[in-house]
Amino acid sequence: MQAQHLASRKEMRRVFFVVPPQVHMLDLGGPLQILSSLSALGIAPIETVCVGPQKEIKSFQGVTLSAVRPLPARLGSGDVVIVVGCKFSLDEPFTPAQSQIVKWLQTVVKPLLGDIVLASVCTGAFLLGAAGLLDQRDCTTHHDHLARLQQRHPDAHVLSNRLLVEDGALITSAGVSAGIDLALHLIACRFGAATAIRVARENVVPFRRMSRDPILDVQLRYRDHNHLAIHAIQDFLTEQPGCALPYQELASRFALSYRHLARLFQQECGITVKKYQQQLRLALARRLLKCSSLPIERIAEHCGFASVQAFRSAWRQEEVLAPSLWRIE
């Protein structure tokens, strides 16, 4: 439901990266690279903008960032704001630059939350907390700072062992490379699983989730490998989950024997081709049950099941409620 919440917003056109002094380079560079790929790959003309309290900002790693734009006075519906993590002393008051970011979050961002999406990477959550944006919300940060975030903001619900925590239009992520997971999550919510897969593969990064993170769409699971032929077969099956092509013919399309395909697929994905395709078909069936009035028989046929009985048998392996009861839940 949360992913639908994000996807239902107006089209994403701008992503603002809020860059504080002593910014961590990977906290910024990871999600910036991922989201910039949307424009570079010709997927969507997304503008990625680095903004901050200073025109030049020295990173904790020693690199100085220049031409950082001022914090915008106005935001538009559908904009995304990502507050990037930095190195700062949690035992000292905020610096003037950090306080400027907090004031901007309070005056410009907070009134629009819901029209825009707000996110943080790593210690960026502390700036959100100081602006009162974490109160009564689920959130997370780098594992070393969870207790301190909770101590500073007792009204926040700080969660451990999470890469991502999504609470409505606010998403917080854990340390460093979790910013990449955040960016892929935003792409999947806004542009769909196929686009997120394409961007992830272009940047050679896997989809990751911990057990209580937002659940990955089945199209995004089993993608943490680098075998091009298996990715191509997954793309083919994802685009047409109802395909009834015999597995021998599927394998030959990709210049493989079925025995070789079966072995490679299990080795790379940890699941059989048959089970993977069944999960794709059931995911399609769930969408059709919720979003259409098609009878069960038509849904089973559309999803590629040989019969209604075959559909019901596969359904019972993953769902407790019968399809007709699941539809009205």
C-alpha positions as CSV (number, residue, x, y, z in Angstrom):
1,M,0.0,0.0,0.0
2,Q,2.8,2.4,0.8
3,A,4.3,1.9,-2.7
4,Q,1.0,2.7,-4.2
5,H,0.9,5.8,-2.1
6,L,4.1,7.1,-3.6
7,A,3.3,6.0,-7.1
8,S,-0.1,7.8,-7.1
9,R,1.6,11.2,-6.8
10,K,2.2,13.6,-9.6
11,E,5.0,12.7,-12.0
12,M,8.5,13.0,-10.5
13,R,10.4,15.8,-12.2
14,R,12.9,17.1,-9.7
15,V,15.0,15.4,-7.0
16,F,16.7,17.8,-4.6
17,F,19.7,16.4,-2.7
18,V,20.2,18.5,0.5
19,V,24.0,18.5,1.1
20,P,25.2,19.5,4.5
21,P,28.8,20.4,5.4
22,Q,31.0,17.3,6.1
23,V,28.7,15.2,3.8
24,H,29.7,11.6,3.3
25,M,30.5,11.1,-0.4
26,L,28.8,7.7,-0.8
27,D,25.7,8.9,1.0
28,L,25.4,11.5,-1.8
29,G,27.0,9.8,-4.7
30,G,25.1,6.5,-4.5
31,P,21.6,7.7,-4.8
32,L,22.6,10.6,-7.0
33,Q,24.1,8.1,-9.5
34,I,21.0,5.9,-9.4
35,L,18.5,8.7,-9.9
36,S,20.6,10.5,-12.5
37,S,20.4,7.3,-14.6
38,L,16.8,7.9,-15.3
39,S,17.7,10.9,-17.5
40,A,20.9,9.3,-18.8
41,L,19.1,6.2,-20.0
42,G,16.3,8.2,-21.6
43,I,13.7,6.9,-19.2
44,A,12.5,10.2,-17.8
45,P,13.8,13.8,-17.8
46,I,14.4,13.9,-14.1
47,E,16.4,16.9,-12.9
48,T,18.7,16.0,-10.0
49,V,19.9,19.1,-8.1
50,C,22.4,19.4,-5.2
51,V,21.3,22.1,-2.8
52,G,22.6,23.3,0.5
53,P,23.4,26.2,2.8
54,Q,26.7,27.0,1.1
55,K,27.8,27.2,-2.5
56,E,31.0,25.2,-1.7
57,I,30.8,22.3,0.7
58,K,33.7,20.2,1.9
59,S,32.9,16.6,2.3
60,F,34.1,14.5,5.3
61,Q,36.3,12.6,2.8
62,G,38.1,15.8,1.9
63,V,36.6,16.5,-1.6
64,T,35.1,19.9,-2.0
65,L,31.8,20.2,-3.8
66,S,31.3,23.4,-5.8
67,A,28.3,25.0,-7.5
68,V,25.9,23.7,-4.9
69,R,22.7,25.6,-5.4
70,P,20.8,27.4,-2.6
71,L,18.0,25.7,-0.8
72,P,14.9,26.4,-2.9
73,A,12.3,28.9,-1.6
74,R,9.5,26.8,-3.2
75,L,8.9,23.2,-4.1
76,G,6.4,21.7,-6.5
77,S,4.0,18.8,-6.2
78,G,5.8,15.6,-7.0
79,D,9.2,16.8,-6.0
80,V,11.5,14.6,-4.0
81,V,13.8,15.9,-1.3
82,I,16.6,13.7,0.0
83,V,18.6,14.9,3.0
84,V,22.0,13.4,2.8
85,G,24.1,12.1,5.8
86,C,27.1,13.8,7.1
87,K,29.7,13.6,9.8
88,F,28.9,15.8,12.8
89,S,29.2,15.7,16.6
90,L,26.1,14.4,18.2
91,D,27.1,15.9,21.5
92,E,27.4,19.5,20.2
93,P,24.7,22.0,19.0
94,F,24.0,22.2,15.3
95,T,26.3,24.5,13.3
96,P,24.7,27.6,11.6
97,A,24.7,25.7,8.3
98,Q,22.9,22.7,9.8
99,S,20.5,25.0,11.5
100,Q,19.8,26.7,8.2
101,I,18.8,23.3,6.7
102,V,16.6,22.5,9.7
103,K,14.8,25.9,9.4
104,W,14.3,25.2,5.6
105,L,12.8,21.8,6.4
106,Q,10.4,23.4,8.8
107,T,9.3,26.3,6.7
108,V,9.4,25.0,3.1
109,V,9.3,21.2,3.3
110,K,7.1,20.4,6.2
111,P,4.0,22.2,4.9
112,L,4.2,20.3,1.7
113,L,4.8,16.8,3.0
114,G,2.3,14.6,1.3
115,D,2.5,16.7,-1.9
116,I,6.2,15.9,-2.0
117,V,8.3,12.9,-0.8
118,L,10.9,13.5,1.8
119,A,13.7,11.1,2.5
120,S,17.0,10.8,4.4
121,V,20.2,8.9,4.1
122,C,22.1,7.8,7.2
123,T,22.5,10.7,9.7
124,G,20.3,13.0,7.6
125,A,17.5,11.6,9.8
126,F,18.9,13.8,12.6
127,L,18.2,17.0,10.6
128,L,14.6,15.7,9.9
129,G,14.2,15.0,13.6
130,A,15.3,18.5,14.5
131,A,12.7,19.9,12.2
132,G,10.0,17.9,14.0
133,L,9.4,15.6,11.0
134,L,10.0,12.3,12.8
135,D,7.5,12.8,15.6
136,Q,5.0,9.9,15.7
137,R,6.6,8.4,12.6
138,D,8.5,5.2,12.0
139,C,12.1,5.9,11.0
140,T,15.7,4.6,11.0
141,T,19.3,5.7,10.6
142,H,22.8,4.3,10.7
143,H,23.0,1.4,13.2
144,D,25.6,3.2,15.3
145,H,23.2,6.1,15.9
146,L,19.9,4.5,16.5
147,A,19.9,4.9,20.3
148,R,21.0,8.6,20.0
149,L,18.3,9.4,17.5
150,Q,15.7,7.8,19.8
151,Q,17.1,9.7,22.8
152,R,17.0,13.0,20.9
153,H,13.5,12.5,19.6
154,P,11.5,10.4,22.1
155,D,8.3,10.8,20.1
156,A,9.8,9.1,17.0
157,H,9.5,5.4,16.5
158,V,13.1,4.5,15.7
159,L,13.5,1.0,14.2
160,S,16.6,-1.2,14.1
161,N,17.8,-3.8,11.6
162,R,16.2,-1.9,8.6
163,L,17.6,-0.7,5.3
164,L,14.5,1.4,4.6
165,V,11.6,2.6,6.7
166,E,8.6,4.1,4.8
167,D,6.0,6.0,6.7
168,G,3.6,7.7,4.2
169,A,5.5,10.3,2.2
170,L,8.6,10.1,4.5
171,I,11.3,7.5,3.9
172,T,14.4,7.1,6.0
173,S,17.3,4.8,5.2
174,A,20.2,3.3,7.1
175,G,23.9,4.1,6.6
176,V,26.0,4.8,3.5
177,S,25.1,2.3,0.8
178,A,21.4,2.2,1.9
179,G,21.0,5.4,0.0
180,I,21.2,3.3,-3.2
181,D,18.4,1.0,-1.9
182,L,16.4,4.1,-1.2
183,A,16.9,5.4,-4.8
184,L,15.9,2.1,-6.4
185,H,12.8,2.0,-4.1
186,L,11.8,5.4,-5.3
187,I,12.2,4.4,-8.9
188,A,10.2,1.2,-8.5
189,C,7.4,3.1,-6.8
190,R,7.3,5.8,-9.5
191,F,8.2,4.0,-12.7
192,G,7.6,0.4,-12.0
193,A,9.7,-2.8,-11.4
194,A,11.0,-3.1,-15.0
195,T,12.5,0.4,-14.9
196,A,14.1,-0.2,-11.5
197,I,15.6,-3.5,-12.8
198,R,17.0,-1.7,-15.8
199,V,18.6,1.0,-13.7
200,A,20.0,-1.5,-11.2
201,R,21.5,-3.6,-13.9
202,E,23.0,-0.5,-15.6
203,N,24.7,0.4,-12.3
204,V,25.6,-3.2,-11.3
205,V,23.8,-3.1,-8.0
206,P,21.4,-5.7,-6.4
207,F,18.1,-5.2,-4.8
208,R,18.3,-5.7,-1.1
209,R,15.8,-5.9,1.7
210,M,15.9,-7.0,5.3
211,S,13.0,-9.0,6.7
212,R,10.9,-6.1,7.9
213,D,11.7,-3.6,5.1
214,P,9.1,-2.7,2.5
215,I,8.6,-5.9,0.5
216,L,10.0,-6.1,-2.9
217,D,7.7,-6.7,-5.8
218,V,8.2,-10.3,-7.1
219,Q,9.6,-8.8,-10.3
220,L,12.5,-7.3,-8.3
221,R,13.3,-10.4,-6.3
222,Y,15.9,-13.0,-7.3
223,R,17.9,-10.2,-9.2
224,D,21.0,-10.2,-7.0
225,H,23.2,-11.9,-9.6
226,N,25.1,-10.8,-12.7
227,H,24.3,-13.5,-15.2
228,L,23.1,-11.7,-18.4
229,A,21.3,-14.7,-19.9
230,I,19.3,-15.3,-16.7
231,H,18.4,-11.6,-16.4
232,A,17.2,-11.7,-20.0
233,I,15.0,-14.7,-19.3
234,Q,13.6,-13.0,-16.2
235,D,12.9,-9.9,-18.3
236,F,11.1,-12.1,-20.9
237,L,8.9,-13.8,-18.2
238,T,8.3,-10.5,-16.3
239,E,7.0,-8.8,-19.5
240,Q,4.6,-11.7,-20.2
241,P,3.9,-13.8,-17.1
242,G,1.0,-15.5,-18.8
243,C,3.3,-16.9,-21.5
244,A,2.6,-20.7,-22.0
245,L,5.8,-21.3,-24.0
246,P,7.2,-24.8,-23.1
247,Y,10.4,-24.5,-21.1
248,Q,12.3,-26.3,-23.8
249,E,11.3,-23.6,-26.3
250,L,12.0,-20.9,-23.7
251,A,15.5,-22.2,-23.3
252,S,16.2,-22.4,-27.0
253,R,15.2,-18.8,-27.5
254,F,18.2,-17.9,-25.4
255,A,20.5,-20.5,-27.0
256,L,20.4,-22.9,-24.0
257,S,19.3,-26.4,-23.4
258,Y,16.5,-26.8,-20.9
259,R,18.7,-28.8,-18.6
260,H,21.4,-26.0,-18.7
261,L,18.7,-23.3,-18.2
262,A,17.2,-25.2,-15.2
263,R,20.6,-25.6,-13.6
264,L,21.7,-22.0,-14.2
265,F,18.4,-20.5,-13.0
266,Q,18.5,-22.4,-9.8
267,Q,22.1,-21.6,-9.2
268,E,21.8,-17.9,-9.9
269,C,18.3,-17.2,-8.4
270,G,17.9,-19.9,-5.8
271,I,14.5,-20.8,-7.2
272,T,13.4,-23.0,-10.1
273,V,12.1,-21.4,-13.4
274,K,8.7,-23.0,-12.8
275,K,8.4,-21.6,-9.3
276,Y,9.6,-18.1,-10.4
277,Q,7.0,-18.0,-13.3
278,Q,4.3,-19.2,-10.9
279,Q,5.1,-16.3,-8.6
280,L,4.9,-13.8,-11.5
281,R,1.6,-15.3,-12.5
282,L,0.1,-15.1,-9.0
283,A,1.3,-11.5,-8.7
284,L,-0.6,-10.7,-11.9
285,A,-3.6,-12.6,-10.6
286,R,-3.6,-10.5,-7.4
287,R,-3.5,-7.3,-9.5
288,L,-6.4,-8.5,-11.7
289,L,-8.5,-9.6,-8.7
290,K,-8.1,-6.1,-7.1
291,C,-8.3,-4.0,-10.2
292,S,-10.8,-5.7,-12.5
293,S,-14.2,-7.5,-12.4
294,L,-13.0,-10.4,-14.5
295,P,-14.3,-13.8,-13.3
296,I,-11.8,-16.2,-11.8
297,E,-11.9,-18.4,-14.9
298,R,-10.8,-15.5,-17.1
299,I,-8.1,-14.5,-14.7
300,A,-6.7,-18.0,-14.5
301,E,-6.6,-18.1,-18.3
302,H,-5.1,-14.6,-18.7
303,C,-2.3,-15.5,-16.2
304,G,-1.3,-18.6,-18.1
305,F,-2.7,-21.3,-15.9
306,A,-3.8,-24.5,-17.7
307,S,-7.0,-24.6,-15.8
308,V,-8.9,-23.0,-12.9
309,Q,-7.9,-26.0,-10.8
310,A,-4.3,-25.4,-11.5
311,F,-4.7,-21.7,-10.6
312,R,-6.4,-22.6,-7.3
313,S,-3.7,-25.1,-6.5
314,A,-1.0,-22.6,-7.0
315,W,-2.9,-19.9,-5.1
316,R,-3.3,-22.1,-2.0
317,Q,0.5,-22.5,-1.8
318,E,0.8,-18.7,-1.0
319,E,-2.6,-17.5,0.2
320,V,-4.9,-18.5,3.0
321,L,-8.1,-16.9,1.6
322,A,-9.7,-18.2,-1.5
323,P,-9.4,-15.8,-4.5
324,S,-13.0,-14.7,-4.3
325,L,-12.6,-13.8,-0.6
326,W,-9.2,-12.3,-1.1
327,R,-10.7,-10.0,-3.8
328,I,-13.1,-8.3,-1.3
329,E,-10.6,-8.0,1.6
